[in-house]
Amino acid sequence: MAEKSSHPQKPFEFKISDETRQHFRTAREEFHKSVEGMLPPGFSEHHRKAHREMLLAWRSLIDSSLEHMEEERGKV
């Protein structure tokens, strides 16, 4: 029986060298820094807060829907 590893195998794990992977990571980090540099100050914080509020809105909608379902189930 084949043993399962605790970590799933990553695609192309043995086809891309560690050096190449590190270059990709560095390029990604530098790209993110360059994008942040183009955005006005405070944008990231505002975006994070807006995202949080949207998630809270979805949570509220889901909670309301679940309550409605429970009420309907109680009427049957």
mmCIF file of the N, C-alpha and C atoms, coordinates in Angstrom:
data_MODEL
# 
_entry.id   MODEL 
# 
loop_
_atom_site.group_PDB 
_atom_site.id 
_atom_site.type_symbol 
_atom_site.label_atom_id 
_atom_site.label_alt_id 
_atom_site.label_comp_id 
_atom_site.label_asym_id 
_atom_site.label_entity_id 
_atom_site.label_seq_id 
_atom_site.pdbx_PDB_ins_code 
_atom_site.Cartn_x 
_atom_site.Cartn_y 
_atom_site.Cartn_z 
_atom_site.occupancy 
_atom_site.B_iso_or_equiv 
_atom_site.pdbx_formal_charge 
_atom_site.auth_seq_id 
_atom_site.auth_comp_id 
_atom_site.auth_asym_id 
_atom_site.auth_atom_id 
_atom_site.pdbx_PDB_model_num 
ATOM 1   N N  . MET A 1 1  ? 0.846   -1.178 0.000   1.00 0.00 ? 1  MET A N  1 
ATOM 2   C CA . MET A 1 1  ? 0.000   0.000  0.000   1.00 0.00 ? 1  MET A CA 1 
ATOM 3   C C  . MET A 1 1  ? 0.891   1.241  0.000   1.00 0.00 ? 1  MET A C  1 
ATOM 4   N N  . ALA A 1 2  ? 0.591   2.179  -0.875  1.00 0.00 ? 2  ALA A N  1 
ATOM 5   C CA . ALA A 1 2  ? 1.400   3.391  -0.991  1.00 0.00 ? 2  ALA A CA 1 
ATOM 6   C C  . ALA A 1 2  ? 1.076   4.338  0.152   1.00 0.00 ? 2  ALA A C  1 
ATOM 7   N N  . GLU A 1 3  ? 2.123   4.947  0.709   1.00 0.00 ? 3  GLU A N  1 
ATOM 8   C CA . GLU A 1 3  ? 1.935   5.909  1.790   1.00 0.00 ? 3  GLU A CA 1 
ATOM 9   C C  . GLU A 1 3  ? 1.535   7.256  1.223   1.00 0.00 ? 3  GLU A C  1 
ATOM 10  N N  . LYS A 1 4  ? 0.612   7.913  1.907   1.00 0.00 ? 4  LYS A N  1 
ATOM 11  C CA . LYS A 1 4  ? 0.217   9.251  1.508   1.00 0.00 ? 4  LYS A CA 1 
ATOM 12  C C  . LYS A 1 4  ? 1.085   10.237 2.268   1.00 0.00 ? 4  LYS A C  1 
ATOM 13  N N  . SER A 1 5  ? 1.567   11.238 1.561   1.00 0.00 ? 5  SER A N  1 
ATOM 14  C CA . SER A 1 5  ? 2.365   12.259 2.229   1.00 0.00 ? 5  SER A CA 1 
ATOM 15  C C  . SER A 1 5  ? 1.434   13.223 2.946   1.00 0.00 ? 5  SER A C  1 
ATOM 16  N N  . SER A 1 6  ? 1.968   13.896 3.957   1.00 0.00 ? 6  SER A N  1 
ATOM 17  C CA . SER A 1 6  ? 1.145   14.835 4.714   1.00 0.00 ? 6  SER A CA 1 
ATOM 18  C C  . SER A 1 6  ? 0.867   16.106 3.919   1.00 0.00 ? 6  SER A C  1 
ATOM 19  N N  . HIS A 1 7  ? 1.660   16.368 2.889   1.00 0.00 ? 7  HIS A N  1 
ATOM 20  C CA . HIS A 1 7  ? 1.471   17.542 2.046   1.00 0.00 ? 7  HIS A CA 1 
ATOM 21  C C  . HIS A 1 7  ? 1.162   17.089 0.633   1.00 0.00 ? 7  HIS A C  1 
ATOM 22  N N  . PRO A 1 8  ? 0.091   17.616 0.045   1.00 0.00 ? 8  PRO A N  1 
ATOM 23  C CA . PRO A 1 8  ? -0.215  17.242 -1.336  1.00 0.00 ? 8  PRO A CA 1 
ATOM 24  C C  . PRO A 1 8  ? 0.899   17.710 -2.272  1.00 0.00 ? 8  PRO A C  1 
ATOM 25  N N  . GLN A 1 9  ? 1.151   16.948 -3.304  1.00 0.00 ? 9  GLN A N  1 
ATOM 26  C CA . GLN A 1 9  ? 2.200   17.304 -4.248  1.00 0.00 ? 9  GLN A CA 1 
ATOM 27  C C  . GLN A 1 9  ? 1.793   18.542 -5.023  1.00 0.00 ? 9  GLN A C  1 
ATOM 28  N N  . LYS A 1 10 ? 2.709   19.467 -5.149  1.00 0.00 ? 10 LYS A N  1 
ATOM 29  C CA . LYS A 1 10 ? 2.451   20.701 -5.878  1.00 0.00 ? 10 LYS A CA 1 
ATOM 30  C C  . LYS A 1 10 ? 2.639   20.441 -7.364  1.00 0.00 ? 10 LYS A C  1 
ATOM 31  N N  . PRO A 1 11 ? 1.811   21.076 -8.197  1.00 0.00 ? 11 PRO A N  1 
ATOM 32  C CA . PRO A 1 11 ? 1.982   20.900 -9.646  1.00 0.00 ? 11 PRO A CA 1 
ATOM 33  C C  . PRO A 1 11 ? 3.377   21.363 -10.067 1.00 0.00 ? 11 PRO A C  1 
ATOM 34  N N  . PHE A 1 12 ? 3.992   20.659 -10.942 1.00 0.00 ? 12 PHE A N  1 
ATOM 35  C CA . PHE A 1 12 ? 5.298   20.994 -11.507 1.00 0.00 ? 12 PHE A CA 1 
ATOM 36  C C  . PHE A 1 12 ? 6.411   21.020 -10.450 1.00 0.00 ? 12 PHE A C  1 
ATOM 37  N N  . GLU A 1 13 ? 6.191   20.359 -9.307  1.00 0.00 ? 13 GLU A N  1 
ATOM 38  C CA . GLU A 1 13 ? 7.157   20.413 -8.210  1.00 0.00 ? 13 GLU A CA 1 
ATOM 39  C C  . GLU A 1 13 ? 8.556   19.990 -8.652  1.00 0.00 ? 13 GLU A C  1 
ATOM 40  N N  . PHE A 1 14 ? 8.635   18.996 -9.489  1.00 0.00 ? 14 PHE A N  1 
ATOM 41  C CA . PHE A 1 14 ? 9.945   18.488 -9.901  1.00 0.00 ? 14 PHE A CA 1 
ATOM 42  C C  . PHE A 1 14 ? 10.386  19.026 -11.257 1.00 0.00 ? 14 PHE A C  1 
ATOM 43  N N  . LYS A 1 15 ? 9.570   19.876 -11.860 1.00 0.00 ? 15 LYS A N  1 
ATOM 44  C CA . LYS A 1 15 ? 9.907   20.407 -13.175 1.00 0.00 ? 15 LYS A CA 1 
ATOM 45  C C  . LYS A 1 15 ? 10.439  21.827 -13.108 1.00 0.00 ? 15 LYS A C  1 
ATOM 46  N N  . ILE A 1 16 ? 10.179  22.531 -12.012 1.00 0.00 ? 16 ILE A N  1 
ATOM 47  C CA . ILE A 1 16 ? 10.643  23.907 -11.868 1.00 0.00 ? 16 ILE A CA 1 
ATOM 48  C C  . ILE A 1 16 ? 11.648  23.948 -10.729 1.00 0.00 ? 16 ILE A C  1 
ATOM 49  N N  . SER A 1 17 ? 12.793  24.485 -10.996 1.00 0.00 ? 17 SER A N  1 
ATOM 50  C CA . SER A 1 17 ? 13.845  24.506 -9.981  1.00 0.00 ? 17 SER A CA 1 
ATOM 51  C C  . SER A 1 17 ? 13.504  25.456 -8.835  1.00 0.00 ? 17 SER A C  1 
ATOM 52  N N  . ASP A 1 18 ? 14.145  25.231 -7.695  1.00 0.00 ? 18 ASP A N  1 
ATOM 53  C CA . ASP A 1 18 ? 13.945  26.109 -6.539  1.00 0.00 ? 18 ASP A CA 1 
ATOM 54  C C  . ASP A 1 18 ? 14.368  27.535 -6.864  1.00 0.00 ? 18 ASP A C  1 
ATOM 55  N N  . GLU A 1 19 ? 15.427  27.667 -7.641  1.00 0.00 ? 19 GLU A N  1 
ATOM 56  C CA . GLU A 1 19 ? 15.908  29.001 -8.018  1.00 0.00 ? 19 GLU A CA 1 
ATOM 57  C C  . GLU A 1 19 ? 14.836  29.737 -8.838  1.00 0.00 ? 19 GLU A C  1 
ATOM 58  N N  . THR A 1 20 ? 14.220  29.036 -9.772  1.00 0.00 ? 20 THR A N  1 
ATOM 59  C CA . THR A 1 20 ? 13.165  29.638 -10.594 1.00 0.00 ? 20 THR A CA 1 
ATOM 60  C C  . THR A 1 20 ? 11.977  30.032 -9.732  1.00 0.00 ? 20 THR A C  1 
ATOM 61  N N  . ARG A 1 21 ? 11.592  29.144 -8.801  1.00 0.00 ? 21 ARG A N  1 
ATOM 62  C CA . ARG A 1 21 ? 10.488  29.459 -7.887  1.00 0.00 ? 21 ARG A CA 1 
ATOM 63  C C  . ARG A 1 21 ? 10.779  30.717 -7.079  1.00 0.00 ? 21 ARG A C  1 
ATOM 64  N N  . GLN A 1 22 ? 12.019  30.837 -6.604  1.00 0.00 ? 22 GLN A N  1 
ATOM 65  C CA . GLN A 1 22 ? 12.383  32.017 -5.818  1.00 0.00 ? 22 GLN A CA 1 
ATOM 66  C C  . GLN A 1 22 ? 12.301  33.282 -6.669  1.00 0.00 ? 22 GLN A C  1 
ATOM 67  N N  . HIS A 1 23 ? 12.705  33.196 -7.935  1.00 0.00 ? 23 HIS A N  1 
ATOM 68  C CA . HIS A 1 23 ? 12.599  34.352 -8.832  1.00 0.00 ? 23 HIS A CA 1 
ATOM 69  C C  . HIS A 1 23 ? 11.123  34.750 -9.020  1.00 0.00 ? 23 HIS A C  1 
ATOM 70  N N  . PHE A 1 24 ? 10.247  33.749 -9.179  1.00 0.00 ? 24 PHE A N  1 
ATOM 71  C CA . PHE A 1 24 ? 8.823   34.034 -9.313  1.00 0.00 ? 24 PHE A CA 1 
ATOM 72  C C  . PHE A 1 24 ? 8.275   34.708 -8.052  1.00 0.00 ? 24 PHE A C  1 
ATOM 73  N N  . ARG A 1 25 ? 8.664   34.208 -6.868  1.00 0.00 ? 25 ARG A N  1 
ATOM 74  C CA . ARG A 1 25 ? 8.214   34.816 -5.608  1.00 0.00 ? 25 ARG A CA 1 
ATOM 75  C C  . ARG A 1 25 ? 8.666   36.269 -5.512  1.00 0.00 ? 25 ARG A C  1 
ATOM 76  N N  . THR A 1 26 ? 9.936   36.500 -5.825  1.00 0.00 ? 26 THR A N  1 
ATOM 77  C CA . THR A 1 26 ? 10.479  37.856 -5.762  1.00 0.00 ? 26 THR A CA 1 
ATOM 78  C C  . THR A 1 26 ? 9.768   38.770 -6.748  1.00 0.00 ? 26 THR A C  1 
ATOM 79  N N  . ALA A 1 27 ? 9.531   38.275 -7.957  1.00 0.00 ? 27 ALA A N  1 
ATOM 80  C CA . ALA A 1 27 ? 8.827   39.074 -8.968  1.00 0.00 ? 27 ALA A CA 1 
ATOM 81  C C  . ALA A 1 27 ? 7.422   39.419 -8.496  1.00 0.00 ? 27 ALA A C  1 
ATOM 82  N N  . ARG A 1 28 ? 6.727   38.444 -7.898  1.00 0.00 ? 28 ARG A N  1 
ATOM 83  C CA . ARG A 1 28 ? 5.380   38.686 -7.397  1.00 0.00 ? 28 ARG A CA 1 
ATOM 84  C C  . ARG A 1 28 ? 5.396   39.742 -6.292  1.00 0.00 ? 28 ARG A C  1 
ATOM 85  N N  . GLU A 1 29 ? 6.332   39.629 -5.362  1.00 0.00 ? 29 GLU A N  1 
ATOM 86  C CA . GLU A 1 29 ? 6.436   40.608 -4.273  1.00 0.00 ? 29 GLU A CA 1 
ATOM 87  C C  . GLU A 1 29 ? 6.709   42.009 -4.812  1.00 0.00 ? 29 GLU A C  1 
ATOM 88  N N  . GLU A 1 30 ? 7.616   42.111 -5.780  1.00 0.00 ? 30 GLU A N  1 
ATOM 89  C CA . GLU A 1 30 ? 7.947   43.417 -6.352  1.00 0.00 ? 30 GLU A CA 1 
ATOM 90  C C  . GLU A 1 30 ? 6.769   43.989 -7.134  1.00 0.00 ? 30 GLU A C  1 
ATOM 91  N N  . PHE A 1 31 ? 6.034   43.122 -7.817  1.00 0.00 ? 31 PHE A N  1 
ATOM 92  C CA . PHE A 1 31 ? 4.850   43.575 -8.542  1.00 0.00 ? 31 PHE A CA 1 
ATOM 93  C C  . PHE A 1 31 ? 3.826   44.159 -7.569  1.00 0.00 ? 31 PHE A C  1 
ATOM 94  N N  . HIS A 1 32 ? 3.593   43.446 -6.451  1.00 0.00 ? 32 HIS A N  1 
ATOM 95  C CA . HIS A 1 32 ? 2.646   43.947 -5.454  1.00 0.00 ? 32 HIS A CA 1 
ATOM 96  C C  . HIS A 1 32 ? 3.093   45.296 -4.897  1.00 0.00 ? 32 HIS A C  1 
ATOM 97  N N  . LYS A 1 33 ? 4.375   45.453 -4.663  1.00 0.00 ? 33 LYS A N  1 
ATOM 98  C CA . LYS A 1 33 ? 4.895   46.724 -4.163  1.00 0.00 ? 33 LYS A CA 1 
ATOM 99  C C  . LYS A 1 33 ? 4.663   47.838 -5.190  1.00 0.00 ? 33 LYS A C  1 
ATOM 100 N N  . SER A 1 34 ? 4.865   47.531 -6.471  1.00 0.00 ? 34 SER A N  1 
ATOM 101 C CA . SER A 1 34 ? 4.690   48.559 -7.499  1.00 0.00 ? 34 SER A CA 1 
ATOM 102 C C  . SER A 1 34 ? 3.227   48.973 -7.616  1.00 0.00 ? 34 SER A C  1 
ATOM 103 N N  . VAL A 1 35 ? 2.309   48.024 -7.494  1.00 0.00 ? 35 VAL A N  1 
ATOM 104 C CA . VAL A 1 35 ? 0.882   48.345 -7.545  1.00 0.00 ? 35 VAL A CA 1 
ATOM 105 C C  . VAL A 1 35 ? 0.513   49.199 -6.338  1.00 0.00 ? 35 VAL A C  1 
ATOM 106 N N  . GLU A 1 36 ? 0.996   48.826 -5.157  1.00 0.00 ? 36 GLU A N  1 
ATOM 107 C CA . GLU A 1 36 ? 0.723   49.620 -3.952  1.00 0.00 ? 36 GLU A CA 1 
ATOM 108 C C  . GLU A 1 36 ? 1.231   51.043 -4.113  1.00 0.00 ? 36 GLU A C  1 
ATOM 109 N N  . GLY A 1 37 ? 2.360   51.203 -4.807  1.00 0.00 ? 37 GLY A N  1 
ATOM 110 C CA . GLY A 1 37 ? 2.932   52.529 -5.015  1.00 0.00 ? 37 GLY A CA 1 
ATOM 111 C C  . GLY A 1 37 ? 2.071   53.412 -5.910  1.00 0.00 ? 37 GLY A C  1 
ATOM 112 N N  . MET A 1 38 ? 1.265   52.804 -6.769  1.00 0.00 ? 38 MET A N  1 
ATOM 113 C CA . MET A 1 38 ? 0.397   53.578 -7.665  1.00 0.00 ? 38 MET A CA 1 
ATOM 114 C C  . MET A 1 38 ? -0.905  53.996 -6.997  1.00 0.00 ? 38 MET A C  1 
ATOM 115 N N  . LEU A 1 39 ? -1.267  53.339 -5.907  1.00 0.00 ? 39 LEU A N  1 
ATOM 116 C CA . LEU A 1 39 ? -2.535  53.619 -5.242  1.00 0.00 ? 39 LEU A CA 1 
ATOM 117 C C  . LEU A 1 39 ? -2.375  54.764 -4.250  1.00 0.00 ? 39 LEU A C  1 
ATOM 118 N N  . PRO A 1 40 ? -3.423  55.544 -4.071  1.00 0.00 ? 40 PRO A N  1 
ATOM 119 C CA . PRO A 1 40 ? -3.342  56.656 -3.116  1.00 0.00 ? 40 PRO A CA 1 
ATOM 120 C C  . PRO A 1 40 ? -3.177  56.133 -1.687  1.00 0.00 ? 40 PRO A C  1 
ATOM 121 N N  . PRO A 1 41 ? -2.568  56.949 -0.823  1.00 0.00 ? 41 PRO A N  1 
ATOM 122 C CA . PRO A 1 41 ? -2.409  56.529 0.571   1.00 0.00 ? 41 PRO A CA 1 
ATOM 123 C C  . PRO A 1 41 ? -3.782  56.247 1.200   1.00 0.00 ? 41 PRO A C  1 
ATOM 124 N N  . GLY A 1 42 ? -3.847  55.237 2.007   1.00 0.00 ? 42 GLY A N  1 
ATOM 125 C CA . GLY A 1 42 ? -5.095  54.893 2.670   1.00 0.00 ? 42 GLY A CA 1 
ATOM 126 C C  . GLY A 1 42 ? -6.009  53.984 1.875   1.00 0.00 ? 42 GLY A C  1 
ATOM 127 N N  . PHE A 1 43 ? -5.678  53.758 0.606   1.00 0.00 ? 43 PHE A N  1 
ATOM 128 C CA . PHE A 1 43 ? -6.540  52.915 -0.227  1.00 0.00 ? 43 PHE A CA 1 
ATOM 129 C C  . PHE A 1 43 ? -6.628  51.495 0.313   1.00 0.00 ? 43 PHE A C  1 
ATOM 130 N N  . SER A 1 44 ? -5.485  50.928 0.672   1.00 0.00 ? 44 SER A N  1 
ATOM 131 C CA . SER A 1 44 ? -5.475  49.537 1.147   1.00 0.00 ? 44 SER A CA 1 
ATOM 132 C C  . SER A 1 44 ? -6.324  49.371 2.394   1.00 0.00 ? 44 SER A C  1 
ATOM 133 N N  . GLU A 1 45 ? -6.203  50.308 3.330   1.00 0.00 ? 45 GLU A N  1 
ATOM 134 C CA . GLU A 1 45 ? -6.992  50.239 4.559   1.00 0.00 ? 45 GLU A CA 1 
ATOM 135 C C  . GLU A 1 45 ? -8.481  50.388 4.248   1.00 0.00 ? 45 GLU A C  1 
ATOM 136 N N  . HIS A 1 46 ? -8.830  51.317 3.382   1.00 0.00 ? 46 HIS A N  1 
ATOM 137 C CA . HIS A 1 46 ? -10.232 51.509 2.993   1.00 0.00 ? 46 HIS A CA 1 
ATOM 138 C C  . HIS A 1 46 ? -10.767 50.250 2.307   1.00 0.00 ? 46 HIS A C  1 
ATOM 139 N N  . HIS A 1 47 ? -9.974  49.678 1.426   1.00 0.00 ? 47 HIS A N  1 
ATOM 140 C CA . HIS A 1 47 ? -10.385 48.472 0.710   1.00 0.00 ? 47 HIS A CA 1 
ATOM 141 C C  . HIS A 1 47 ? -10.615 47.323 1.691   1.00 0.00 ? 47 HIS A C  1 
ATOM 142 N N  . ARG A 1 48 ? -9.724  47.177 2.666   1.00 0.00 ? 48 ARG A N  1 
ATOM 143 C CA . ARG A 1 48 ? -9.856  46.114 3.653   1.00 0.00 ? 48 ARG A CA 1 
ATOM 144 C C  . ARG A 1 48 ? -11.143 46.293 4.464   1.00 0.00 ? 48 ARG A C  1 
ATOM 145 N N  . LYS A 1 49 ? -11.417 47.536 4.881   1.00 0.00 ? 49 LYS A N  1 
ATOM 146 C CA . LYS A 1 49 ? -12.626 47.801 5.663   1.00 0.00 ? 49 LYS A CA 1 
ATOM 147 C C  . LYS A 1 49 ? -13.885 47.563 4.830   1.00 0.00 ? 49 LYS A C  1 
ATOM 148 N N  . ALA A 1 50 ? -13.861 47.972 3.573   1.00 0.00 ? 50 ALA A N  1 
ATOM 149 C CA . ALA A 1 50 ? -15.013 47.760 2.695   1.00 0.00 ? 50 ALA A CA 1 
ATOM 150 C C  . ALA A 1 50 ? -15.259 46.266 2.485   1.00 0.00 ? 50 ALA A C  1 
ATOM 151 N N  . HIS A 1 51 ? -14.192 45.510 2.312   1.00 0.00 ? 51 HIS A N  1 
ATOM 152 C CA . HIS A 1 51 ? -14.307 44.065 2.130   1.00 0.00 ? 51 HIS A CA 1 
ATOM 153 C C  . HIS A 1 51 ? -14.919 43.429 3.376   1.00 0.00 ? 51 HIS A C  1 
ATOM 154 N N  . ARG A 1 52 ? -14.469 43.872 4.540   1.00 0.00 ? 52 ARG A N  1 
ATOM 155 C CA . ARG A 1 52 ? -15.003 43.354 5.796   1.00 0.00 ? 52 ARG A CA 1 
ATOM 156 C C  . ARG A 1 52 ? -16.497 43.645 5.900   1.00 0.00 ? 52 ARG A C  1 
ATOM 157 N N  . GLU A 1 53 ? -16.906 44.849 5.555   1.00 0.00 ? 53 GLU A N  1 
ATOM 158 C CA . GLU A 1 53 ? -18.315 45.217 5.617   1.00 0.00 ? 53 GLU A CA 1 
ATOM 159 C C  . GLU A 1 53 ? -19.165 44.380 4.665   1.00 0.00 ? 53 GLU A C  1 
ATOM 160 N N  . MET A 1 54 ? -18.618 44.091 3.494   1.00 0.00 ? 54 MET A N  1 
ATOM 161 C CA . MET A 1 54 ? -19.349 43.234 2.549   1.00 0.00 ? 54 MET A CA 1 
ATOM 162 C C  . MET A 1 54 ? -19.521 41.834 3.125   1.00 0.00 ? 54 MET A C  1 
ATOM 163 N N  . LEU A 1 55 ? -18.484 41.306 3.752   1.00 0.00 ? 55 LEU A N  1 
ATOM 164 C CA . LEU A 1 55 ? -18.592 39.981 4.357   1.00 0.00 ? 55 LEU A CA 1 
ATOM 165 C C  . LEU A 1 55 ? -19.606 39.981 5.496   1.00 0.00 ? 55 LEU A C  1 
ATOM 166 N N  . LEU A 1 56 ? -19.625 41.045 6.293   1.00 0.00 ? 56 LEU A N  1 
ATOM 167 C CA . LEU A 1 56 ? -20.616 41.149 7.364   1.00 0.00 ? 56 LEU A CA 1 
ATOM 168 C C  . LEU A 1 56 ? -22.034 41.235 6.796   1.00 0.00 ? 56 LEU A C  1 
ATOM 169 N N  . ALA A 1 57 ? -22.194 41.927 5.669   1.00 0.00 ? 57 ALA A N  1 
ATOM 170 C CA . ALA A 1 57 ? -23.507 42.006 5.021   1.00 0.00 ? 57 ALA A CA 1 
ATOM 171 C C  . ALA A 1 57 ? -23.963 40.623 4.563   1.00 0.00 ? 57 ALA A C  1 
ATOM 172 N N  . TRP A 1 58 ? -23.044 39.851 3.961   1.00 0.00 ? 58 TRP A N  1 
ATOM 173 C CA . TRP A 1 58 ? -23.385 38.492 3.538   1.00 0.00 ? 58 TRP A CA 1 
ATOM 174 C C  . TRP A 1 58 ? -23.746 37.630 4.740   1.00 0.00 ? 58 TRP A C  1 
ATOM 175 N N  . ARG A 1 59 ? -22.987 37.783 5.835   1.00 0.00 ? 59 ARG A N  1 
ATOM 176 C CA . ARG A 1 59 ? -23.277 37.018 7.047   1.00 0.00 ? 59 ARG A CA 1 
ATOM 177 C C  . ARG A 1 59 ? -24.690 37.335 7.536   1.00 0.00 ? 59 ARG A C  1 
ATOM 178 N N  . SER A 1 60 ? -25.041 38.609 7.545   1.00 0.00 ? 60 SER A N  1 
ATOM 179 C CA . SER A 1 60 ? -26.369 39.030 7.985   1.00 0.00 ? 60 SER A CA 1 
ATOM 180 C C  . SER A 1 60 ? -27.459 38.439 7.095   1.00 0.00 ? 60 SER A C  1 
ATOM 181 N N  . LEU A 1 61 ? -27.217 38.457 5.796   1.00 0.00 ? 61 LEU A N  1 
ATOM 182 C CA . LEU A 1 61 ? -28.183 37.888 4.853   1.00 0.00 ? 61 LEU A CA 1 
ATOM 183 C C  . LEU A 1 61 ? -28.357 36.388 5.087   1.00 0.00 ? 61 LEU A C  1 
ATOM 184 N N  . ILE A 1 62 ? -27.263 35.689 5.284   1.00 0.00 ? 62 ILE A N  1 
ATOM 185 C CA . ILE A 1 62 ? -27.316 34.239 5.521   1.00 0.00 ? 62 ILE A CA 1 
ATOM 186 C C  . ILE A 1 62 ? -28.030 33.949 6.841   1.00 0.00 ? 62 ILE A C  1 
ATOM 187 N N  . ASP A 1 63 ? -27.684 34.693 7.901   1.00 0.00 ? 63 ASP A N  1 
ATOM 188 C CA . ASP A 1 63 ? -28.347 34.497 9.194   1.00 0.00 ? 63 ASP A CA 1 
ATOM 189 C C  . ASP A 1 63 ? -29.848 34.721 9.080   1.00 0.00 ? 63 ASP A C  1 
ATOM 190 N N  . SER A 1 64 ? -30.239 35.769 8.375   1.00 0.00 ? 64 SER A N  1 
ATOM 191 C CA . SER A 1 64 ? -31.656 36.064 8.194   1.00 0.00 ? 64 SER A CA 1 
ATOM 192 C C  . SER A 1 64 ? -32.354 34.942 7.425   1.00 0.00 ? 64 SER A C  1 
ATOM 193 N N  . SER A 1 65 ? -31.700 34.441 6.401   1.00 0.00 ? 65 SER A N  1 
ATOM 194 C CA . SER A 1 65 ? -32.277 33.345 5.610   1.00 0.00 ? 65 SER A CA 1 
ATOM 195 C C  . SER A 1 65 ? -32.431 32.084 6.453   1.00 0.00 ? 65 SER A C  1 
ATOM 196 N N  . LEU A 1 66 ? -31.435 31.791 7.280   1.00 0.00 ? 66 LEU A N  1 
ATOM 197 C CA . LEU A 1 66 ? -31.518 30.617 8.145   1.00 0.00 ? 66 LEU A CA 1 
ATOM 198 C C  . LEU A 1 66 ? -32.646 30.759 9.167   1.00 0.00 ? 66 LEU A C  1 
ATOM 199 N N  . GLU A 1 67 ? -32.789 31.941 9.738   1.00 0.00 ? 67 GLU A N  1 
ATOM 200 C CA . GLU A 1 67 ? -33.884 32.181 10.683  1.00 0.00 ? 67 GLU A CA 1 
ATOM 201 C C  . GLU A 1 67 ? -35.238 31.987 9.998   1.00 0.00 ? 67 GLU A C  1 
ATOM 202 N N  . HIS A 1 68 ? -35.358 32.513 8.782   1.00 0.00 ? 68 HIS A N  1 
ATOM 203 C CA . HIS A 1 68 ? -36.598 32.367 8.020   1.00 0.00 ? 68 HIS A CA 1 
ATOM 204 C C  . HIS A 1 68 ? -36.894 30.889 7.761   1.00 0.00 ? 68 HIS A C  1 
ATOM 205 N N  . MET A 1 69 ? -35.870 30.126 7.408   1.00 0.00 ? 69 MET A N  1 
ATOM 206 C CA . MET A 1 69 ? -36.056 28.692 7.159   1.00 0.00 ? 69 MET A CA 1 
ATOM 207 C C  . MET A 1 69 ? -36.523 27.978 8.427   1.00 0.00 ? 69 MET A C  1 
ATOM 208 N N  . GLU A 1 70 ? -35.944 28.342 9.569   1.00 0.00 ? 70 GLU A N  1 
ATOM 209 C CA . GLU A 1 70 ? -36.335 27.713 10.836  1.00 0.00 ? 70 GLU A CA 1 
ATOM 210 C C  . GLU A 1 70 ? -37.782 28.052 11.184  1.00 0.00 ? 70 GLU A C  1 
ATOM 211 N N  . GLU A 1 71 ? -38.183 29.309 10.937  1.00 0.00 ? 71 GLU A N  1 
ATOM 212 C CA . GLU A 1 71 ? -39.561 29.707 11.190  1.00 0.00 ? 71 GLU A CA 1 
ATOM 213 C C  . GLU A 1 71 ? -40.534 28.918 10.306  1.00 0.00 ? 71 GLU A C  1 
ATOM 214 N N  . GLU A 1 72 ? -40.173 28.773 9.027   1.00 0.00 ? 72 GLU A N  1 
ATOM 215 C CA . GLU A 1 72 ? -41.026 28.034 8.105   1.00 0.00 ? 72 GLU A CA 1 
ATOM 216 C C  . GLU A 1 72 ? -41.121 26.565 8.515   1.00 0.00 ? 72 GLU A C  1 
ATOM 217 N N  . ARG A 1 73 ? -40.021 25.998 8.978   1.00 0.00 ? 73 ARG A N  1 
ATOM 218 C CA . ARG A 1 73 ? -40.019 24.599 9.378   1.00 0.00 ? 73 ARG A CA 1 
ATOM 219 C C  . ARG A 1 73 ? -40.897 24.401 10.615  1.00 0.00 ? 73 ARG A C  1 
ATOM 220 N N  . GLY A 1 74 ? -40.924 25.409 11.501  1.00 0.00 ? 74 GLY A N  1 
ATOM 221 C CA . GLY A 1 74 ? -41.742 25.331 12.695  1.00 0.00 ? 74 GLY A CA 1 
ATOM 222 C C  . GLY A 1 74 ? -43.233 25.408 12.401  1.00 0.00 ? 74 GLY A C  1 
ATOM 223 N N  . LYS A 1 75 ? -43.615 26.003 11.287  1.00 0.00 ? 75 LYS A N  1 
ATOM 224 C CA . LYS A 1 75 ? -45.023 26.157 10.917  1.00 0.00 ? 75 LYS A CA 1 
ATOM 225 C C  . LYS A 1 75 ? -45.603 24.871 10.346  1.00 0.00 ? 75 LYS A C  1 
ATOM 226 N N  . VAL A 1 76 ? -44.749 23.992 9.850   1.00 0.00 ? 76 VAL A N  1 
ATOM 227 C CA . VAL A 1 76 ? -45.228 22.761 9.180   1.00 0.00 ? 76 VAL A CA 1 
ATOM 228 C C  . VAL A 1 76 ? -45.730 21.759 10.166  1.00 0.00 ? 76 VAL A C  1 
# 
